[in-house]
Amino acid sequence: MASRYSIIQYVPNPIADERINIGVLVFDRHNVKVHFLSNWNRVSCFGSQADIKTLKDFAHRMQESAEKGLLFPGDEPSDRPKHERLLEVSLGWINSIQFTQPRGSLEPIDSLLDDVIQTYLLEPQPKLKSSDDFPEPEQELGRVTVWLKQAKPEDIAQIVQLGADLLTQIITEEKNKSHSQDNETFHRQYIPTKLTPH
């Protein structure tokens, strides 16, 4: 069964025609699925906080429409094929939320949804912390000292026990890893893999 998809874009200034992908819509004859960004930080660089609230409201209404098998808010059940209804909207809407013309795919709707999310929705990746982001050891030691002075004895005992358990687990894993490597080395050096007749 043929599936189709459309990219939902935010166009804060239609005259400048700058746009950013905010969601994807996939559908076939029977199903409609929609997915929007989970992190709107990148989008907020394009517009105001009021726009972000409007976009989130629109995303919510799109989800409600999709659950009813409809393509967008204001869509109504019809004998007219879904892709034709969406094509009309993609060509006619000139506001700050726009749909691309529907494109076809042979993939089932669920795998198509995964593919278009990966391709068209760029979520910001968390930055790796640099050493500058971590406190100096003296600062950290000071915080721990203050905490220890304020902590209850049973809390301290529990943390010490957790630390001891973790240390025991690490030592056991390292011993097992070392023992396994020693066995492999012994087998490679002293036990032939093939016995060849003399």
N, C-alpha and C positions, 0 to 999 in steps of 0.2 A: 504494500500500500504506500502511495506517495505521501511524503510529509513535506511540510513547508515551514519556513521560518522568516522572521523579520526582526530587525534590530530596532530597539526603541532608543531614540536619541534626544538629548536635551540641547536645544538651540536657544541660548539666552538672547541672542540678537540676530534675528533672521536676516537683517541687512548684511551683517558681517559674515553670516553663514558659517560661523564657528560652531562645532558640534562635538558632543562627547557621548559615547555609548553608556546608557544607564540600565538597560534591560534587554532581554531577548524574549521573543514570543515564538513558540513552535506549535504546530497544529497539524491534524489530519482530518479526515471526514468526521471522526467521532470525538476526538480529544483536543483540548487546548491546554497548554502549559506555559507558564510565564515565570521568569526569574529576573530579579533586580539585584543591583549591587548591594552588598552588605555594609560596605564602608563608603560613605559619601564625601569623604575629605577631598578627594581629587575634584569632584564635581563642585564643591563649594568654592574652589578657585575660580570657577566660571561665573558664578552668580551669587546672589545674596542668600542670607539664611532664610528669608521668607520664601525664596524660590525652592530651597532644599525641602522645606516643610511641604510646599505644594507638590513637589516631585514624590515625596514619601507618601502623601495622601493619594496621589495618582497610582503609585505602585500598589497600594492597598486595594484601591478600586479595581485595578487590573486583575489582581489575584481573585477578588470576588467574582469578576466577570468570567475568568477562566474556569473557575469551579462550576459555573453554570453552563460551560461549553460555549461561551461567547468570547469574541476576540478583544473587545475593548469596552470601556464604559459607554453606554448608549447603543451598543450593538443589540440587535434583536434577532431571535430565531427566524430563519428564512430558508426558502428552497434555493435561494441564490447561493452558489458555492462560496465558502469562506474566503478563499483566496481572492475572489472578485470583490467581495466587500472590503477586504483589507487593502487591495490595490486602490480602490476608490479613495479610501481614507489617506493612504500614503501619498497620493497625488493631490489631494484636496486640503489637507490640514496645513495651515501656515503659521500655527502658533509655536510656542517654545518646546512642545513635546511633539516629536514627529516619528513616524514609522518608515523604515525603508520598504521598497517594493518587495513583496514576498518572493522568496527564492525556493526552488524545489530541491528535494533530496530523496534518495532511495532508502535512507536509514530509518529504522523505527523511531518513533517520536522520543522515547527515553534516551537512546544513545545520541540522537540528534541534539537534544537539549544539552547533554553533557558536552558535546563537541562545540556547540556555538557559545556556551558559557566560557569554555577554555579559550576560544578564539577571539571573542569580541568583548568580553567583560574583564577589564584589567583592574584587579584589586591591588591596592598598595601593599607591598611586602614589608613586614616589620624590619626595621633597621637593626643590624647587629650592633651590639654595644661595643664601643671602643674602651680601651683601658681608662680613658679619661672619665667615662661614665660611672666608674666604680669608686667608692670611697677609699681613701687612704687606709692602710691597715691600722694606723693609730686611731683614726676616727671610728673604724669598725670595732676595735677593741674597747674603745671608750663606751660605745653604745651597748656592747655586750656586758661590760662591767656594770653599767647603770641598770640594765635589765636584771642581772643576777642579784643585785642588791634589793631590787623590788619584788623579785619572784618568790613564790611560795616554795618551801622545801620539797613538796611533792612534785611540783612542776620541774624543778631542777633534777630531781631523781629520775623522773620520766624521760627527760631529754638526755641525761647521761646514759640511761639504759638503751634508748633508741640509737644513740651514737655508738655504744658498744656492740649492739646487734648489727648495725650497718658495717662497722669495722670487721666484725667476725665474718660477715657475708663476703666482703671484699677480699679478705685474706683467703678464705676457702676457695673462692672463684679463681684467684691468682694461683693458688697451689694446684688446683685441678688443671688449669691451663698449662702451667709449667710442667706438670706430670705428663699431660697429654703430648706436649711438644717433645719431652725427653723420650717418650716411647716411640714417637715417629722418627726421631733422629736415630735411636738405637736400631729400629727396624730397617731404616735406609742403609745404615753403615754395616750391619752385621748379618742381616737376613736377606739372602738373595731373592729377587722377585721371580726369577726363572731358574729352574734347575737345568743345567745343560749337561748332557752326558760327556764324559771324558774319553 
